[in-house]
Amino acid sequence: MQHLYELMKEKILKALSSIIDPDLGKDIVSLNFIKNLTIDKGRVSFSIELTTPACPVKDLFKKQAEDCVKAIEGVEDVQVTMTAQAKKNPLMDQDKKMLDQVASIIVVSSCKGGVGKSTMAVNLAIALKEQGATVGLFDADVYGPSLPTMIHANSELVMDGPHIKPINYNGLKCMSFGYALEQSDEGPAILRGPMVSQIVSQFLLQTKWGECDYLVIDLPPGTGDIQLTLCQLLPITAAITVTTPQHISFIDVVKGIEMFDRLKVPVIGAVENMSYLEVGKEKTYPFGQGSLKRLINEFGFQNTISLELDSGISECGDKGVPYLETYPKSKNTKKIHEFTQQLVRDISIIKHGENQLPKIGYNQKEGIIIKFPDEEKCFDPKALRLECRSALTRDEFTNDLLIKPEDISDDIHPLSMNPVGNYALGINWSDGHSSLYPYEQLKTI
């Protein structure tokens, strides 16, 4: 009997090994996703333990598993249960034990105020929750907290010993200094920088978050004390950036991306808010065009969305209800859900995948050498310098060169070359210019 059991088990695991995780690039058996396998005559049951309950391919995995096991001779019935890995963050110190059951931390940044960052943070958290995850949402802005306005709570903050219970909004765990201000007789927060950072840290670390697949942190605008404190205090998984079409917003977004790069936080998505207005079937661009395209070209972002101007977004923010819940079938809602699904996949790759950066080298004979996992490419320094997509080298709308090839010295060479995040290569050239080359661009040259 034991021999027959082992033989059937081997057949089942072999069949399941044909199912490949599209993000991690490995089969679900070698990834150790198969748990609690039982075989009782012709009845087979097992669990598929995913990296997150918000996995966008969980339904596909379940159907594929049922189909391939049912096809095995002797199997009469298959029961597949979809589960997710326990929420645990092994990088948390003892003084951060309220966060040790938070699996992933996502920060939402803009550096420029008024671009819809808080709106995006709220609706990102709602999208993650609607996709099956347990989610916390923390408003890190002390001077101008938005969360109490955008999510009206029917309950007050309650202490649980030395800790604070988060506000529960339809299963979403919310915390903001603004909720405390609403319950007090104090006026607006008039505080110096160090005290603000201390308050943010205290509220974040003393909130009883419990188990969370994702904690979304809505950062205040800028690149100041709070941003630095949180990035140095917490093992942040990833960041997304929010902008608008105006050039001034793009400039500030670049500052934020550079800050995250220095702090070793990968920026894995970009949102352009208030991108266009659609009247009938015609789109107009009241705030101009080009910022998101420049982010894609210059930084290599692959997960991006452009959100339409929609009075419903403002209306929901004023009423204190999330846009995604009020307008579940709108175009913007669909875009945010698709963006969130890709975000979940990118985070899974960061945490569980093998995201290998290319190896970089230079010598006078071969030029700049870039070794990708699947190929090696060599570039003439002058030719690569002319491929730079910065606004000083190419027209941001037509992509035409703004400099002549003869303006670049034939003996130009890199002074330094360094990876920027996990998406691009930064080169400081001997002519004083700095270039950023997304890896996807380098593969196509």
N, C-alpha and C positions, 0 to 999 in steps of 0.2 A: 504493500500500500504506500509506504514512504517513497519507494522508487517511482510509482505512478504520480504521486503528488509533486515530486521534484521535476519530473518530466513535463507535467502540465505547467508548472510554475515557469520553467525555462521557456516553453512555447509562448506563454503570455507575455513575459518580459521581452522576448525577442520581437513579438508583434508590436508591443508598445514602444520599442526603441525606434520604430519607423516614424514616430511623431517628433518633429523637430520644433524646438522653440525658435521662432523667427528672429527674436532679438538676441538671444544668447548663442544661437548657432549650434546648439547641441541637442541631442535627443533627451526626452524627459526621464528616461531610465538612468542614463549616466549623470544627469543633473540631480538624481536622488529625489525626484518628485513623487515617485510611487511609494505609498505608505499603506500599511495595514492590509496587505493582500491576503485574502482567505479563499480557499477552494473547498467547496462542499459538494462532492459529486459533480453535477453539471452546473452548479451555481457558483459564480465568481463575483467577489466584491473587493474593492480597493478604493483608496483615496488618492487624488492628485493634489499634492501640496504645492501651491504656486508661491511666487515671491511676494505677491500682493493680491488681496481680494478684488482690486480694481483692474486686474489683468484684462486687457481688451480682447484676448483670444481664449478666454476661459470656456465659453460655450462651444467654440470650435474644438478645443482640446477634448471636452467631454464627449462630443459626438464621435470624433475620430477614435477615441479610446473604446467606446462602446462598439463601434463598427468593426474595428480590427480584432477585438477579443471575441466577439460573436462569430467571426469567420473561422475560428479555430474549431476543429472537429471535436465533438464531445462537450462543448460549452452550450448550455441551454438558456442561461439567464446571466445578465451582467448588471451589476449595480455600481455606479461610479459616483463618488462623493467629491465635490470640489472644496478644498480647504486652502488656507494660506498659512505661511510661516508665522510663528509666534512673533509678536511685536517686541523687539528687544534691540537696544542700542548698546553694544559692548564698549563703545568709546566714552560713555558717560562716567564721570567721576562720582564719588560718593556724595559730594555736595550738590550734585545735579540729579539726585535719585528720582525726583518727580518727572524727569524726562527719560528715565532708563527704559520705559516701555513705549517710547516713541521711535518708530522704525526709521522714518525719513523726515528731514526738515527741509522745507522749500521756502526761500525768501523771495518776495516780490518787491522789485525796486524800480525807481524811475529817475531819481536825482533831480528831476524837474517837477514841481508841484502842479496840481491841476490837470494832469494828463489822464486821470482815470485809474490810477494804480490801486487805490482801495477798492474801487468797484470791481476790478479784475481779481483782486485777492479774495473778495467775498464770493464771487461767482466761480472762481477756480475751486475754492473749498467745497462749494455746493456741488460742482460737477464731480469732484472726487467722491463725495458722499453718495451721490446718485449712482455712481458706477460701482458701489459696493464697499467702499473703504470706510474705516473709522477715522474721523478727521477732527483736528483741533485748529482753531484760528486765533492768532494772537496779534493784536494791534500794538505795534511798538512805538507809536507816535504819542508822546506825552503832551506836547504843546497843542496839537490839533487832532485829537483822536476822532476817527471817523466811524468806527464800528458801532457805537451806541446809536448813531443816526441811521446807519445802513441796515442794522439788524436790531429792531426794537425788541427788547426783552421784557417778558411779563413777570420776571422774577428778579430778585435782588441777589447780590453777592453774599455768600454764606461762608463763614469760617468753619473748617473742620480741623480742630486743634490748631496747630501753627500754620496750616495750609488753607488755601482758598479754593472753593469749589467753582469750576468754570460755569458760566451761564450756558444752559442747554437750550439750543434752538433747533427743534425737530431732529435731534440726534447730533447736531454740530456743536462741538464744545468751543465756546467763545470766551475770550478774556481781553479786557482793555482797561487802561487807567481811567478812561472816560466813564465806565460803569461805576467806579468808586467815586468819581466827582459828582455823578448824578445823585448818589446817596448821601452826600455831605453838603454842608452849607458853605464850603469853600468856593472861591471864585476861580478864575482861570489859573492855570499853572504858570507861575512866574518863577523860574528856576534856572540856576546855572548848569552848564554842561555836565560836570561830574555828578551832580545830584540827579540829573535826568537819567544818566546811564545807570546809576544805582537803583533808581525806581524801576526802570525797565527790567533790569536783571532780577530784582526782587519779585516783581509780579510774574515774570516768566518762570522762575525757578521755584516759587512757592505755590504755584497753581497745581492742583491735583489733576493732572492730565489723564492719568490712567493709561490704558492701552490705546494707542493711536497708530494707524498705518502711516499717516502724514500729519505733520504740523506745519501749517502755512503761516508765515510771519509777514505781516504787512509793514514794511520798513517806512520810516519817514523820508521825505525828500532829502537829497544831499549825500555827502560822503564824509559825515562827521563822526562824533563820539559814539552815537548809538550803533551805527553800522559797524564801526571798528570793534566795539565791545562785543556785539553779538557774534561777529565772524570769528573773533578770537576765543570767545567763551564756549561756543557750541560747534559740534561737528556737522556743519551745514552740508546737506547732500547736494543741493543745486540751487541756482537762482534763475528767475526769469525777469526780463526787463520790459517796461511799458513806456511807450513813447507816443507822440503825435506827429503829423506830417511836417511840422515846422522845422526849419533848420536849427533854431535855437534849442529845441528839444533834443534833436539828434546829437548836438555838441555835448549836452549834459549826460545823455545816455552813454556816450563813449567814455566819459569820465567814470561812470559807474562800472562799466565793463572792465576798464583798466584796474579799478579798485579791487574787484572780485578776482581778477587774474593774479594780482599781487598777493591776495589772501588765499589763493589756491582753492577758490570756489568756482566750479564750472557753471557758466551761463549757458543754459540749454534751450532757451526759447525767447522769442521777441514778439511783443504785441503792439501793433499800431492802432491806437484808439482814434475815434472820430476821423477815420480815413476818408470817407466819402459820404455823399448824400444821394440816395437813389429816388428819383421822381419818375414814376412810370417805369420805363425800362432804360432810362438814361441816368448815368452817373455823373455827378459834378463833384469837384474837389475844392471846397471853400477854403481849406487850409493848405493847399498846395499838394505836391506829390514828391516822392523820392526818398524819404527818410528810411523806410523799411527796406527798399531796394538797396540802399547804400549799406545798411546793416548786413544784408544777405551777401552782397558782393565783397565787402571789406572784412567781414568777420566770419563768413561761412555758415551763418545760422540756417538750419534746415527746417526747424519747427517754428513757423511764424504764422500769424493771422492778421488780417486787416478787418477791423470792426466798423460797421456802418454807423453813422450818426442816427440815433434812435431816441426819440423823446421818452420812450418807455423806460430806458435805462435811468434817466434823471428822475422820472416819476417814481420808480421803485426805490431809488436811493432816498428820496424824500419821505416815502411812506414807511421805510424801514423793513422792506421785504426784498429778498433776492430776485434779480431779474430772471434768472433761469427757472425759478419756480412759478413766476407770474406769466412768462411768455415761453413755455416749453417747446413750442414749434417754430419759433422765429429763426431767421437766417443766422443772426448773431449767436443764438443759443446752440445751434448745430455746429457752428465754427468753434465755439468754446469747448464743446464736448470733444470734437475731433482733436483740437489742440491738447486737451487734457489727456486723452488716450495716448497720444504720442509722448507726452511728458512722462506718463507712467512707464512706458517702454524704455525711454531714455534713462530714467532713474534706475530701472532694473539692470540695464547694461552697465551703468556706473558702479552699482553695488555688487553685481554678481557676474558680470561679463569680463571679457579680456580685451579691454580697449587699448590696444597697443599703439603707441605713438611711433611715427617713423624715426629712423636714425639719420642724423644730419652730419655732413662733413664737407670740407672744402680743400681743394688743392689747385695750384695754378694750371696743371695739365688737364684735369678733367672738369674743373669748375666746381659748381655746387652740387653735391651728391646727396640725394634723398632716397633712403631705403625704406619703402613701404613693406608691410608683411608679405605682399604678393608680387611686388615688382621693385626695380631700382631705376631711378631716373637721374640724369645728369643735365645741368643747365649752365649755359654760358651766362656769366654774371650780368653782362650788359643786356642780353636778351631778357633775362628775368627782371632786371630793373625796369625795363620798358613795359613789362606786364603788370606793374603795380596799378592797383585800382583806386588809389587815394585821389581826393579831389584836387590835389596839386599836380597829378599826372594825367588824369582823364576827366573828361566832361561827365558829370554825374547823370546826365540825361541821355546823351548820344553815345557815350563810352569812347568818344574820339580822343586821341592823344593830344595833350596840351603842350607837350614838349617835342622837339625834333630829335631823332636818333643821334644826330651829330652833336647835340647838346650834352650827351652822356659820353664820358671818357671811355676809350676802349679798354683801359686798364682798371676800370672800376672793380671793386671787390668788397666782400662783406667784412665789416669790422667785428660784428658779433651776430650770432643766430641763436634764437631761443624759442621754444614752444610757447604759444599763448593759449592758455586753457588746454582743452583737448581737441581744438578745432582748427588751429592756424599756426603758421610759422612767422615769427617776427624777425626782420633783418634790418640792422643798422648798416648803411652803406658808407663807403669812403668819401662820397660826395656830400655827406651830411644829411641825406634823406633817410627816413625810416619807412619801411614797407611792411604790410601785413598780408600774408598769402594764405587763404583757407586751403586746407589739404585737398579738398575736392577740386579747387581750381588748379592746384599743382598737378593733380592726376590727369587733367584734361589738356594741359599745355603740351 
